[in-house]
Amino acid sequence: MSDLAATVAYLKDRQDILDCIVRECRARDRQDVEQIASCWWEDGVDEHGAVVTFAPDYPERANAGHRWGFQATSHNITNHLCEIDGDTANCESYVVGGLFWKDSSHTSIAFGRYLDRLEKRDGEWRILVRRCTIEMTADADPNWVFSDAVKGFLKHQWSREDPSYERPITWKPKEEGLRW
């Protein structure tokens, strides 16, 4: 029975860690300062290339960086490796980031990894250190989003007005909500 309890505790920690990393990505895609901050310990640090930001400043700085050049972003976690040692976890999460430029001229896709150290404090996992890599990039023609094939799809919002915040999630007539 103790083996089962240890396995369940390990699996819960793994899921909580992955949930934190994914929640942080979602929060940046919604420009949700409060939710971004909730994924970081106050003494955390983020390294995005030459830019190093300490956790208290990170949510606003990350959002400003996205608003500077883009009208939408999409951070997607794919492969995820996680090594847990007590209340510390070292993770490598592959990320595919879609960046839709403000002028609608193109979409850039960045492929990289988050190298994260998370800590569990008072039963909660949060990011303490993040280092980012960029492995490759690609540019794409964004015109498909303006085509009839996409017309009527819900469009993102960089706010809590985004439909993903609605609870319960319900169907709405096509006249409601921000759409393409």
Phi, psi and omega in degrees: 000326180293327176297318179296317179297319178294320179295316179297318179297317178298313180296322177296315177300314179302315181293319178298321178295310179297319178301319179298313181296316180291319179299322179295319177297313180300319181296321177292324178290343176254000183058038184266092184304315182298316181289323176302309183301326182291349180263354185241143169283148183304330181265018181283165179216140180242132176244107173250091183063231181282351183265118177246127183229134177275148191311317182300331181264348189298312184304311181294320182292318178297316180296317179299320178299321178289317181295331182305314187238350190235152173259348178199150174224156178213107179261123185236120178273132179244256180297141182217117175252142185214122176246115182258130176228093183067240181259021177233139176228136173249124187232151171233114181239123176285138181231136172245117183250124174263133183231110181264111186296148182305320184278006179061017183285328180194168174243131175256145178237127179246134177248125181201196180221149169258124174256103190245144165245122177249152174234147175258118179233130182050040176082005183238133177269133173216163180283135175251318179225133172229130172239136183248143171246157167238124182264320179192166177223163176212149175247146183225155175283122184271004189299338181302324181294343179262004184272168177298333181296336183252345182307131179096345176292147174299143179251148180298160169223136177274063180189179176283003172279351177301139183299344180292343179274345183296134175224127351288157176289125182229163175282145178230149175300154185297346178280347183260147176089156177285125185226159173288000000 
